[in-house]
Amino acid sequence: MQMPPFTPRLSKISKERYKISFLPDGYPGKMIGDKVELHPIYGIYVIRDYLYQYKKKKEERFKQAVIQVAEAVINRMEEFQGALVFWYKNDSVFNSTSKSYYSALTQSYYAEVFAQVYETIQEDRFLKAAERVYLSLKIPVQNGGVMHLSTKGPSIQEYPMSPNGYVLNGWFSAISAISSYATIAADGDAEAFWHDNLETLIKMLPLYDAPLLANSRYALNGIAMIKLKVEHTDIEFKKVELYVPEEGNSEVHVAEKNLYENIMLASTVHVSDDAIFTKDKRATISLLISRYSYPVENELQMEVYSPKDTLLNLSILAPRYAPKREVDKQKPDYHELAPISLTKGMNQVNIKLPWKPLENVARATTFKQFGTDWHNVYHHIHLNRLLHFYELTKHPVLLHYYKKWSEAVELWEDMPLYEGVKTERYK
């Protein structure tokens, strides 16, 4: 069928960012070059749009468009441990990790939107789909799912990272969607689940505050580059891990580049069979430092073999914040750590990573370009969700950060850091 037009708002966003184009089965993908690429979350945007128009105009073409896109979504989902899952495949242009995964945000949105489709057109198959999608949120991370049970309570992952990322807008938005689904489906388990997630999030809100930047943080982890230099000799890495207090250890493995894992840059080490050595007495490690433990430091833990007594020198590349995520052309800012003595033979090295050079490691929210204007999407999402959940729960911590982060926006106009960006929410 010929798909009906979008609302002016989605048409505008599609033209400027989403580039929506339909695949033969009616699923909306993104036009990249001359090919339509499948993005798992795009079905949500289009179903919402057509559902809104159908409820407003009562035209059959919008109802049929809702059904066609919803059916295309369900047909592209796969069964996983009794749930329905829309995978971000490892060969997708929208997957920056090294493996296939599914997203708690995308799944929560589908649970909500399928329930809304059921509520509007009264076809039970969509409520059943919503219930099976919701089940995916309860599968633990260690079993390939998205639920992470932290020391502060349960949370659900927008995308898999080790250590857990706690992406704030994704977590907030997922909780909101589960709340909506729970109400429509009269699902008591889902009702309790979103409340438990919100309690965890509230405990962690102070960790997202970035007062020096008058901003909130996108997530609780981020990349830090660690450079190692050994005097006199090359050493062999037997085991390398990142330890986050209360979260545990995450493995560091050899790879050339990955945004969501702890890696030793392949180009900076020498690999022989299963053995990993420094190259020319140097190596570079990219770590996903987590603020979950703040103010307690993360630790780089290594078992290394040295053929002789020597010194190990380490330096941290201090991350910088750029509102438009511009390439930083300033001279790199390295923070030198105290040298570590290695003795001949096996050495256990535990290195505390100080927070001072890592203040910006959990990046504050940045701005996206819409046409010629730059808008901060995520900070305003944080504000909207804080207000929404405060109105539901009356929790004072939610109100505190809503006020604090609203006042932060008012400071942007007078801060040179934010020159050339818009302070208002993109509409």
Disulfide bonds with the S-S distance in Angstrom:
none
